[in-house]
């Protein structure tokens, strides 16, 4: 499975991605002042509907008609904001990936900036990261769609998603691994590999068996999985191992 935080080889997107919030790169039709004033609200309705329908039906099966019906707008209104279905999908995927990455960065800062007990703080960090599977349930439904239909999605779109979400989170984790090594809390020959390992043993150890939250894991089991993952991580990288 493709995960939300483990990056493949980096490369620039083959073509520039539209801004996930403003939709830059689309070619909206001219509109009157009254119509323009109504656009932000309609755009929010469209993207909300798109997240729901893409997450439920997948990319290939979803039609613009279905999104329009879910949003309560006309098909023409959607095309006033987005060039096509693919651009709409890219917009909601990048918006979600950016939000998840930013949230996980804040979680890391909250738990890892001031270490009191390394194991406890890493466990608490891991558990709060896992909570994002519920907090951002609609985004993780899109991740399931990406994994299931990767062969039907343009590589440039996949690349843009990886850069906005998985790789950004990996960069944040790598920063903290470097920080811990400098503070003598861990012995880390390769911070990027340590970041990948922590992610694999904690977040992905819950995310992948549950299909990114689709099949919830009992709270007690999540605590056990994350705790065991941190123990294994410290057995490899702990300064006092």
C-alpha positions in Angstrom: 0.0 0.0 0.0 1.0 3.6 -0.5 1.1 5.3 2.8 0.6 8.9 3.9 4.1 9.4 5.2 6.6 7.1 3.5 7.9 8.8 0.3 9.1 7.2 -2.9 11.9 8.8 -4.9 11.3 12.5 -5.1 10.7 14.3 -8.4 9.0 17.4 -9.5 5.4 17.1 -10.7 5.3 16.6 -14.5 2.9 19.6 -14.7 2.0 22.3 -12.2 -0.9 21.4 -9.9 -3.8 23.7 -9.4 -3.9 25.4 -6.1 -6.0 23.2 -3.8 -7.9 26.1 -2.3 -8.1 28.8 -5.0 -8.2 26.4 -8.0 -5.6 28.3 -9.9 -5.0 26.6 -13.2 -8.7 26.2 -13.9 -10.4 28.2 -16.6 -13.6 29.5 -15.1 -16.1 31.1 -17.4 -16.8 34.9 -17.0 -19.4 35.7 -14.4 -21.3 38.7 -13.2 -20.6 40.4 -9.9 -23.5 38.7 -8.3 -22.4 35.3 -9.5 -18.8 35.9 -8.3 -20.1 36.8 -4.9 -21.8 33.4 -4.8 -18.9 31.4 -6.0 -16.9 30.8 -2.8 -20.0 29.2 -1.1 -20.7 27.1 -4.1 -17.0 26.1 -4.4 -17.1 24.9 -0.8 -20.2 22.9 -1.6 -18.6 21.4 -4.7 -15.4 20.3 -3.0 -17.3 18.9 0.0 -19.5 16.9 -2.3 -16.5 15.8 -4.4 -14.7 14.4 -1.3 -17.8 12.5 -0.4 -18.5 11.0 -3.8 -14.9 10.3 -4.8 -14.4 8.6 -1.4 -17.5 6.5 -1.8 -17.4 5.7 -5.5 -13.7 6.0 -6.4 -12.2 8.1 -9.1 -13.1 6.2 -12.3 -16.7 5.5 -11.4 -17.5 9.0 -10.1 -19.2 11.3 -12.6 -19.5 15.1 -12.6 -23.2 14.7 -12.6 -23.1 12.7 -9.4 -21.0 15.4 -7.7 -23.3 18.1 -9.0 -26.3 16.3 -7.5 -24.5 15.8 -4.2 -23.6 19.5 -4.1 -27.0 20.7 -5.2 -25.5 22.7 -8.0 -25.6 22.4 -11.8 -22.9 20.6 -13.8 -22.2 24.0 -15.5 -21.4 25.5 -12.1 -18.8 22.8 -11.4 -17.2 23.6 -14.8 -17.1 27.3 -13.8 -14.7 26.3 -11.1 -12.9 23.3 -12.4 -11.7 22.3 -15.8 -12.7 18.7 -15.5 -13.2 15.8 -13.1 -9.5 15.2 -12.7 -8.7 18.7 -11.7 -11.5 18.6 -9.1 -10.1 15.3 -7.8 -6.6 16.7 -7.6 -7.9 19.8 -5.8 -9.7 17.8 -3.0 -6.8 15.3 -2.7 -4.2 18.1 -2.3 -6.3 20.1 0.1 -6.7 17.0 2.3 -3.1 16.0 2.1 -1.9 19.5 3.0 -4.3 19.7 6.0 -3.3 16.2 7.3 0.4 17.0 6.9 0.0 20.4 8.7 -2.0 18.7 11.5 0.6 16.0 12.0 3.4 18.6 12.1 1.6 20.3 14.9 1.1 17.0 16.7 4.9 16.4 16.4 5.7 19.8 17.7 3.4 19.4 20.7 4.8 16.0 21.7 8.4 16.1 20.6 9.6 19.6 21.2 9.9 19.1 25.0 10.7 15.5 25.8 10.0 14.4 29.4 10.1 10.7 28.9 11.1 9.6 25.4 9.1 6.4 25.2 6.0 8.0 26.7 6.2 11.0 24.5 6.7 8.9 21.4 3.7 6.7 22.3 1.5 9.8 22.9 2.7 11.2 19.6 1.9 8.0 17.8 -1.6 7.7 19.3 -2.5 11.2 18.4 -1.3 10.7 14.8 -3.6 7.6 14.6 -6.5 9.8 15.7 -6.1 11.6 12.3 -7.6 8.5 10.7 -10.9 9.5 12.3 -10.5 13.3 12.2 -9.8 13.3 8.5 -11.9 10.2 7.6 -12.9 11.7 4.2 -9.3 12.3 3.2 -8.3 8.8 4.1 -11.2 7.5 1.9 -9.5 9.4 -1.0 -6.2 7.7 -0.1 -7.9 4.4 -0.4 -9.2 5.5 -3.8 -5.7 6.5 -4.9 -4.3 3.1 -3.8 -7.0 1.2 -5.6 -6.9 3.2 -8.8 -3.3 4.4 -9.1 -3.1 2.9 -12.6 -6.0 5.1 -13.7 -4.7 8.3 -12.2 -2.1 10.5 -14.0 1.4 10.2 -12.5 1.6 14.0 -12.2 -1.4 14.0 -9.9 0.1 11.1 -7.8 3.4 13.0 -7.6 1.7 16.2 -6.5 -0.2 14.2 -3.8 3.0 12.5 -2.5 4.8 15.9 -2.3 2.0 17.6 -0.5 1.3 14.9 2.0 3.5 11.8 2.5 6.8 13.4 1.7 6.0 16.5 3.8 5.2 14.5 6.8 8.3 12.4 6.2 10.4 15.6 6.2 8.9 16.6 9.5 9.7 13.2 11.1 13.2 13.3 9.6 13.7 16.7 11.3 12.8 15.3 14.7 15.0 12.3 14.2 17.9 14.6 13.5 17.0 16.7 16.5 16.9 13.7 18.8 20.2 12.5 17.6 21.8 15.9 18.3 20.3 15.9 21.8 21.7 12.5 22.5 18.2 10.9 22.9 18.7 8.5 19.9 21.5 7.0 18.0 20.5 7.7 14.4 23.0 7.0 11.5 20.3 7.9 9.0 17.5 10.2 10.2 15.4 9.6 7.1 15.5 5.9 7.6 14.7 6.3 11.3 11.7 8.4 10.4 10.5 5.8 8.0 10.9 3.1 10.6 9.0 5.0 13.3 6.2 5.7 10.9 6.0 2.0 9.8 6.0 0.7 13.4 3.4 3.1 14.7 1.1 4.9 12.3 1.1 2.5 9.4 0.9 -0.5 11.8 -2.6 0.8 12.6 -3.5 2.5 9.3 -2.8 -0.3 6.9 -4.6 -3.2 8.7 -7.7 -0.9 9.2 -7.5 0.3 5.5 -7.0 3.8 6.8 -9.7 3.7 9.4 -12.4 2.0 7.3 -12.3 -1.0 9.6 -11.7 0.5 13.1 -9.4 -1.2 15.5 -10.3 -1.3 19.2 -8.8 1.4 21.3 -6.9 -1.0 23.5 -5.4 -2.8 20.5 -4.3 0.6 19.0 -2.5 1.4 22.3 -0.9 -2.0 22.2 0.3 -1.7 18.6 1.7 1.8 19.0 3.3 0.9 22.3 5.0 -2.2 20.9 6.1 -0.2 17.8 7.8 2.4 20.0 9.5 -0.3 22.0 10.8 -1.9 18.8 11.9 1.5 17.5 13.8 2.3 20.7 15.4 -1.2 20.7 17.1 -0.1 17.4 17.7 3.6 17.9 17.5 4.2 21.6 20.6 5.8 23.1 20.4 3.5 26.2 19.6 0.3 24.4 
